[in-house]
Amino acid sequence: MTQKNYKDWHVLKSEIENVGQEKKFREREIWWCSLGENIGFEQDGKNEKFERPVLILRKFNCGMFFGIPLTSQKRRIVFMRDLL
């Protein structure tokens, strides 16, 4: 089991919160979001900014949305015609 990095996440979270700049997002857009280090089975962010791409499904107001974390890994798509 890997060790979680809560200390660095709390420092970054405080910096993000103090920026105070509103982002203009819309439903069906994909944004890079800092998801943080989470407890349990929630999806964690990656890299030094704890980021991951997120698909915005539903916008509730200018600062809140329901989103789905996506993978940041590129995958090779294989079509059936390529296998024949």
Buried (B, 14 or more C-beta within 10 A) or exposed (E): EEEEBEEBBEEBBEEBEEEEEEEEBEEEEEBEBBBBBBEEEEBBBEEEBBBBBBBBEEBEEEEEBEBEBEEEEEEEEEEEEEEE
